[in-house]
Amino acid sequence: MPYYISPPPQNPLSRILAAIIAVFVLASAFMIGMAALLIIGGLGLIAGLIIWLRLVWIRHRLQKNGGQVVNQQASGQVFEAEYTVISEKEEKEN
């Protein structure tokens, strides 16, 4: 025999009332869940739109600068340097 904290009502009118209340509670939970889903989905769409616009802006800036990222403070300056490649590994001949 199952043990209930609160046994089901014995009166048929109470059972019908409990079923109606249960239907309203389930419908309310469904509606609140749908509202939360719509809010989270909307925030996700807004975040995706912001990221997409940022990427478009960066691509436009790169095309405008000829594919080079230019620092605003260092634009127009040329750096010259000499370097020597030092490698401890021997190059393999194919």
C-alpha positions, -999 to +999 in steps of 0.1 A: +000+000+000+015+034-010+021+059+017+008+094+011+018+125+030-016+138+022-040+111+009-061+119-022-095+134-014-124+109-011-151+133-021-158+134-059-163+171-058-129+176-041-113+153-067-127+174-095-116+206-078-081+191-073-079+181-109-089+216-121-063+232-098-036+207-111-045+216-147-041+253-139-008+248-121+006+228-150-006+253-176+009+281-155+042+263-153+042+257-190+035+294-197+062+306-174+086+281-190+077+294-225+082+330-214+116+322-199+125+304-232+115+334-252+135+358-231+166+336-232+162+331-269+158+368-275+189+376-254+208+350-274+197+366-307+207+400-295+241+387-284+246+369-318+236+401-337+261+422-317+289+396-323+280+395-361+281+433-363+314+434-346+329+409-370+315+428-400+330+460-386+364+444-381+364+429-417+355+463-431+383+479-411+408+452-424+397+457-460+400+495-456+436+491-443+447+466-470+444+436-447+468+451-421+459+459-385+470+494-379+476+508-345+462+544-344+493+557-325+519+539-346+504+546-380+529+561-405+560+548-386+583+522-401+604+499-380+635+484-394+654+456-378+680+429-385+677+394-371+696+362-371+679+328-370+694+306-344+684+270-343+697+241-323+679+216-345+696+204-377+676+208-408+666+175-423+674+169-460+646+152-479 
